[in-house]
Amino acid sequence: MSNYSLVVFDMAGTTVRDKGNVAEAFITALAQHNITVPADEVNKVMGWRKKEAIRMLLQKFHMADDALIETLHEQFTQNMIAFYKNDKDLQPLPFAEDIFTTLRNQNIKIALNTGFTKAITNVLLEKLNWQNGKVVDDVIASDEVEEGRPHPFMIQELMKRHGITDAAKVVKVGDTEVDVMEGRNAGCGLVVAVTTGAYTREALKEYQPDKIIDSLHELPSLIL
Protein backbone atom coordinates (compact mmCIF):
# COMPACT_ATOMS: atom_id res chain seq x y z
CA MET A 1 0.00 0.00 0.00
CA SER A 2 1.31 3.44 -0.94
CA ASN A 3 2.22 6.09 1.63
CA TYR A 4 0.67 8.72 -0.64
CA SER A 5 -2.93 9.82 -1.14
CA LEU A 6 -2.56 12.58 -3.75
CA VAL A 7 -0.19 13.24 -6.65
CA VAL A 8 -0.16 16.77 -8.04
CA PHE A 9 1.20 17.03 -11.58
CA ASP A 10 2.15 20.14 -13.52
CA MET A 11 0.74 20.31 -17.04
CA ALA A 12 2.87 21.78 -19.89
CA GLY A 13 6.26 20.07 -19.97
CA THR A 14 5.31 17.48 -17.34
CA THR A 15 2.16 15.71 -18.50
CA VAL A 16 1.45 17.66 -21.72
CA ARG A 17 3.90 17.86 -24.59
CA ASP A 18 5.39 21.34 -24.96
CA LYS A 19 7.72 22.06 -27.89
CA GLY A 20 8.58 25.51 -26.59
CA ASN A 21 5.13 26.84 -27.47
CA VAL A 22 4.54 28.53 -24.12
CA ALA A 23 7.86 30.36 -24.29
CA GLU A 24 7.13 31.32 -27.90
CA ALA A 25 3.78 32.84 -26.87
CA PHE A 26 5.61 34.95 -24.28
CA ILE A 27 8.20 36.10 -26.81
CA THR A 28 5.51 36.94 -29.38
CA ALA A 29 3.50 39.03 -26.91
CA LEU A 30 6.62 40.92 -25.82
CA ALA A 31 7.76 41.46 -29.41
CA GLN A 32 4.43 43.13 -30.22
CA HIS A 33 5.63 45.89 -27.86
CA ASN A 34 9.18 45.93 -29.25
CA ILE A 35 10.54 44.15 -26.17
CA THR A 36 13.15 41.49 -26.89
CA VAL A 37 13.83 38.76 -24.33
CA PRO A 38 16.13 35.77 -24.97
CA ALA A 39 14.42 32.38 -25.02
CA ASP A 40 16.63 31.03 -22.22
CA GLU A 41 15.45 33.86 -19.96
CA VAL A 42 11.83 33.06 -20.76
CA ASN A 43 12.44 29.40 -19.91
CA LYS A 44 13.63 30.44 -16.46
CA VAL A 45 10.17 31.76 -15.58
CA MET A 46 8.21 28.79 -16.89
CA GLY A 47 5.99 27.37 -14.17
CA TRP A 48 5.32 30.72 -12.51
CA ARG A 49 1.88 32.30 -12.62
CA LYS A 50 2.05 33.90 -16.05
CA LYS A 51 1.28 37.45 -14.93
CA GLU A 52 4.12 37.19 -12.40
CA ALA A 53 6.43 35.73 -15.07
CA ILE A 54 5.73 38.75 -17.30
CA ARG A 55 6.46 41.09 -14.39
CA MET A 56 9.81 39.35 -13.76
CA LEU A 57 10.82 39.60 -17.41
CA LEU A 58 9.86 43.27 -17.64
CA GLN A 59 11.78 44.09 -14.47
CA LYS A 60 14.88 42.60 -16.05
CA PHE A 61 14.54 43.72 -19.67
CA HIS A 62 12.20 46.70 -19.76
CA MET A 63 10.09 48.38 -17.08
CA ALA A 64 7.40 46.69 -14.98
CA ASP A 65 4.43 48.93 -15.66
CA ASP A 66 1.15 47.48 -14.32
CA ALA A 67 -0.87 48.51 -17.37
CA LEU A 68 1.68 46.92 -19.71
CA ILE A 69 1.71 43.74 -17.62
CA GLU A 70 -2.07 43.49 -17.95
CA THR A 71 -1.91 44.08 -21.71
CA LEU A 72 0.87 41.54 -22.23
CA HIS A 73 -0.88 38.97 -20.06
CA GLU A 74 -4.09 39.34 -22.04
CA GLN A 75 -2.19 38.97 -25.33
CA PHE A 76 -0.33 35.93 -24.00
CA THR A 77 -3.60 34.38 -22.84
CA GLN A 78 -5.27 34.91 -26.21
CA ASN A 79 -2.16 33.58 -28.01
CA MET A 80 -2.21 30.39 -25.93
CA ILE A 81 -5.94 29.83 -26.25
CA ALA A 82 -5.74 30.22 -30.03
CA PHE A 83 -2.69 27.98 -30.20
CA TYR A 84 -4.18 25.16 -28.16
CA LYS A 85 -7.52 25.33 -29.96
CA ASN A 86 -5.79 24.93 -33.32
CA ASP A 87 -2.84 22.69 -32.42
CA LYS A 88 -3.36 19.35 -34.14
CA ASP A 89 -0.25 17.92 -32.45
CA LEU A 90 -1.36 18.61 -28.87
CA GLN A 91 -1.02 15.40 -26.90
CA PRO A 92 -0.07 14.01 -23.51
CA LEU A 93 3.54 13.19 -22.83
CA PRO A 94 4.36 9.47 -23.05
CA PHE A 95 2.98 7.36 -20.18
CA ALA A 96 1.00 10.24 -18.60
CA GLU A 97 -2.45 8.73 -19.02
CA ASP A 98 -1.21 5.24 -18.14
CA ILE A 99 0.32 6.60 -14.94
CA PHE A 100 -2.92 8.38 -14.04
CA THR A 101 -4.82 5.10 -14.43
CA THR A 102 -2.24 3.06 -12.50
CA LEU A 103 -2.25 5.44 -9.54
CA ARG A 104 -6.03 5.90 -9.49
CA ASN A 105 -6.43 2.12 -9.45
CA GLN A 106 -4.45 2.21 -6.18
CA ASN A 107 -6.91 4.77 -4.75
CA ILE A 108 -4.45 7.64 -5.16
CA LYS A 109 -6.04 10.91 -6.26
CA ILE A 110 -4.59 12.60 -9.36
CA ALA A 111 -4.64 16.38 -9.66
CA LEU A 112 -3.23 18.83 -12.17
CA ASN A 113 -1.99 22.30 -11.33
CA THR A 114 -0.58 24.97 -13.58
CA GLY A 115 0.75 28.49 -13.93
CA PHE A 116 -1.88 29.04 -16.63
CA THR A 117 -5.18 30.79 -15.99
CA LYS A 118 -8.41 28.82 -15.81
CA ALA A 119 -9.32 30.05 -19.31
CA ILE A 120 -6.23 28.48 -20.90
CA THR A 121 -6.45 25.38 -18.71
CA ASN A 122 -10.03 24.67 -19.76
CA VAL A 123 -9.06 24.72 -23.44
CA LEU A 124 -6.22 22.28 -22.75
CA LEU A 125 -8.47 19.93 -20.77
CA GLU A 126 -11.13 19.94 -23.47
CA LYS A 127 -8.63 19.24 -26.26
CA LEU A 128 -7.03 16.39 -24.29
CA ASN A 129 -10.40 15.08 -23.06
CA TRP A 130 -9.05 15.35 -19.52
CA GLN A 131 -12.07 16.91 -17.85
CA ASN A 132 -12.39 16.40 -14.10
CA GLY A 133 -13.38 12.89 -13.11
CA LYS A 134 -12.67 11.27 -16.47
CA VAL A 135 -8.89 10.99 -16.49
CA VAL A 136 -7.90 13.00 -13.42
CA ASP A 137 -9.65 13.75 -10.13
CA ASP A 138 -9.07 17.49 -9.95
CA VAL A 139 -7.53 20.49 -11.69
CA ILE A 140 -6.55 23.89 -10.31
CA ALA A 141 -5.22 26.94 -12.16
CA SER A 142 -3.06 29.70 -10.74
CA ASP A 143 -5.80 32.33 -10.84
CA GLU A 144 -8.04 30.24 -8.56
CA VAL A 145 -5.88 30.99 -5.51
CA GLU A 146 -4.36 34.06 -3.91
CA GLU A 147 -0.85 33.44 -5.28
CA GLY A 148 0.59 30.93 -7.74
CA ARG A 149 3.88 29.08 -7.47
CA PRO A 150 6.21 28.99 -5.61
CA HIS A 151 3.55 29.60 -2.96
CA PRO A 152 1.86 26.40 -1.76
CA PHE A 153 -1.72 27.62 -2.13
CA MET A 154 -2.74 25.48 -5.13
CA ILE A 155 -1.56 22.30 -3.40
CA GLN A 156 -3.16 23.33 -0.12
CA GLU A 157 -6.48 23.98 -1.87
CA LEU A 158 -6.33 20.55 -3.53
CA MET A 159 -5.61 18.94 -0.15
CA LYS A 160 -8.59 20.74 1.35
CA ARG A 161 -10.88 19.62 -1.48
CA HIS A 162 -9.93 15.98 -0.93
CA GLY A 163 -9.81 15.94 2.85
CA ILE A 164 -6.06 15.46 3.13
CA THR A 165 -4.57 17.10 6.22
CA ASP A 166 -1.03 15.70 6.09
CA ALA A 167 1.15 17.12 3.28
CA ALA A 168 3.52 14.18 3.75
CA LYS A 169 0.89 12.14 1.88
CA VAL A 170 1.19 14.40 -1.18
CA VAL A 171 3.58 14.02 -4.14
CA LYS A 172 4.42 16.98 -6.38
CA VAL A 173 5.68 16.32 -9.93
CA GLY A 174 6.89 19.09 -12.25
CA ASP A 175 9.54 20.24 -14.70
CA THR A 176 10.64 23.63 -13.34
CA GLU A 177 12.36 25.32 -10.43
CA VAL A 178 9.09 26.67 -9.06
CA ASP A 179 7.42 23.25 -9.20
CA VAL A 180 10.12 22.03 -6.82
CA MET A 181 9.82 25.14 -4.64
CA GLU A 182 6.04 24.78 -4.53
CA GLY A 183 6.33 21.18 -3.39
CA ARG A 184 8.83 22.15 -0.70
CA ASN A 185 6.76 25.09 0.51
CA ALA A 186 3.69 22.85 0.76
CA GLY A 187 5.65 20.27 2.78
CA CYS A 188 5.03 17.49 0.25
CA GLY A 189 6.30 14.07 1.25
CA LEU A 190 7.91 13.57 -2.17
CA VAL A 191 8.99 16.18 -4.73
CA VAL A 192 9.85 14.79 -8.17
CA ALA A 193 11.32 16.78 -11.06
CA VAL A 194 11.10 15.63 -14.68
CA THR A 195 13.46 16.48 -17.54
CA THR A 196 10.73 16.50 -20.21
CA GLY A 197 10.08 20.24 -20.04
CA ALA A 198 11.88 23.55 -19.60
CA TYR A 199 14.83 22.45 -17.44
CA THR A 200 17.71 20.03 -17.96
CA ARG A 201 18.74 17.48 -15.34
CA GLU A 202 21.75 19.62 -14.42
CA ALA A 203 19.59 22.70 -13.99
CA LEU A 204 17.07 20.80 -11.85
CA LYS A 205 19.79 19.40 -9.56
CA GLU A 206 20.44 22.90 -8.25
CA TYR A 207 16.97 22.98 -6.65
CA GLN A 208 17.39 19.60 -4.91
CA PRO A 209 14.17 17.73 -5.63
CA ASP A 210 13.92 14.35 -3.92
CA LYS A 211 14.14 12.60 -7.29
CA ILE A 212 14.82 13.57 -10.90
CA ILE A 213 13.35 11.35 -13.61
CA ASP A 214 13.62 11.42 -17.39
CA SER A 215 10.21 9.89 -18.05
CA LEU A 216 6.92 9.53 -16.20
CA HIS A 217 7.39 5.79 -16.71
CA GLU A 218 9.80 5.93 -13.75
CA LEU A 219 7.24 7.44 -11.39
CA PRO A 220 5.17 4.47 -10.13
CA SER A 221 8.22 2.76 -8.63
CA LEU A 222 8.77 5.88 -6.48
CA ILE A 223 5.17 6.01 -5.26
CA LEU A 224 3.80 2.48 -5.06
N, C-alpha and C positions, 0 to 999 in steps of 0.2 A: 504493500500500500504506500502511495506517495505521501511525502511530508507536506505537499503543496495543494492548495485549494483553488488558486487562481493564477493564470499566466496572462500577463499583459504584454501584448505585442505592439510594436510600432507598425506603421503601414509602409509608406514608400521607402524602398531600400531594404526592408526587413521581411515583409510578407508580400509586398507588391513590387513587381519589377519596375525599376526606375533607371532609364538610360541617360540620366542627367537632365531629364525634362523639367524637374522642379527648379534646378539651378538656372536652366535656360529661361524659364518664365520670369525669374528674378531679374536676370541680365537684360531681358527684353523690356521689362517695365522700367528699369533704370535708364536704359538707352533712350527711351522715348522722352526722357528729360535731360538728355545729353550728359548722363552720369555713367562713367565707365568704371566697372569693378571687375577685377580678375576672377576667373572661374574658381580658382583655388580658395579665394577669400569667401566667395559665396558658399562653397562646400563647407566651410568652417561653421556656418550658422544654420546648416541643415538640422532639422529636429527642433529648433526653437519655434515658439509661436511666431507666425510669419510677420506680424506687425512689429514684434520685437526684433526679429532678424533684420528687417528693413531699417529700423532705428539704428541698430549696431553698424550696419554698412554705411549709412549716411554719416554717422558720427566719425567714421574713419576716413571716408572718401569724399564727403560733401559737407552738408550741414543738416542737422537733425531738426527740421522744421515740422511741427505737428501736422500742419495742413498738407505738406508734401508727403509725409508718411501715410496719411489717410488716402491720398490720391494714388500713391504707388501701391498701397495694399489693395485698393479696389481694382486697379489694373491687373495686378498679379492674380487676384481671385478670379477675375473674368477670364484671364489667359488660361488658368488651370482648369476652370470649368469647361471652357471651349475645347481645350486639349483633350481632357479625359472623355468628353462626350463623343469626340471624333476619332479617338485613337483606336485603330483596329488591332493594334498589337498589345493592348493593355491586358495583362494577365498576372496571376499570382506567381511568386517565385517558386522554384521547384520545391516540392514536399510540403508547402505551406498547408494546403487543404488536408493532406493526409495526416499531418501532425495535429491539426485541429481535431480531426475525427478520433485519432488515437488517444489524445488527452481527454476529450469529452467522454469517451467510452470508459475512462477511469474516474469519472465523476469530477473531473477538474474543469472549472469554468475557464472559458477562453474570452478574452476581451481585447479590443483594439483601441489604441490611443494614438493621437497624432497632433502635430503642430499646425495642421490645416484647420480651417474653420469648418463648421457644420455644413455649410453650403457645398464646399468642395468635397468633403467626406461623403455626403449623401450621393453625389454623382459617382464617386468611386465605388461605393457599396452597390449601387444599382447596376453599374456596368459589370461588376464581378459577380453579381448575384449573391452577395454576402450580407444581406439584410439580417438584422438581429433575429436570433433564434433559429435561423436556417443553417448557417455554417459556423457562426460565432454566437456567444451568449450576450455580448454587450459591446458597445462602441461609444467612445467619448472623444469629442473634439476640443481643441484648446480654448475655444471661445465659450465653452459651457461651464468654465470654472473661473475663479478670480484671476489666476495667473497660470500660464502654461509652464512647460519645462524651463529650467531644471527644478521648479517648485514641485512638490509631491501631490498637488491638489487633484489632478486627474486620477491618479492611482487611489488616493484616499476616497474619492467619490465612488469609484468602482467598488472598493471594499465595502463602503457603506451600503451600496445598492444590493450587494450579495451577502450581507450579514457577516462579513469577515472582520474580526477585531484585531487579529494578530498579523502584522505585516510580514512576519517570518514565514507565513504560509503563502506568500505571494512571490512570483517570479516575474522579473522584468526582462524583456528581450528587445534589443534595438541596435541600430547601426551607427549611432553618433555619440559624441561626447555627452550631450545633454540627456540622452537616454540613460546612460550610465549614472550621471549625476541625479537624475530623477529617481532612479531605483534606489540609490544610496540615501537620498533625502527622505524617501518614503519608508526606509528601513526594511526593504525587501530581503527575504531570506536568501535569494539567489538573483544575481544580476549578470546577464549573459549578453555579450556583444557579438554581432555578426559582421563578417567582412563583405557582405553582398551589397552594401550601399555606399555611402559617401566617404567612409574612412577605411584606410588600410589596417592590417593587423598591427603594424608598427605604431601607427597613430593611435589606435585603440589602447595599446598596452600602457600608454602614458596615463590613462584614466583609471587603470586597475580594476576592470570588471572581474568578477569571480571566475568567469570562463570566457574565452574567445573561440568562436566556431566559424568555420568557413561555409557551412551549409546547415539549414534547419534540420536536415536528416540526422545531425549529431545531437539534437536537443532531447529527444525522449530518454536517452541513456543518462542524462543529467537530472531528469525530473522523476522518472519512474523507478 
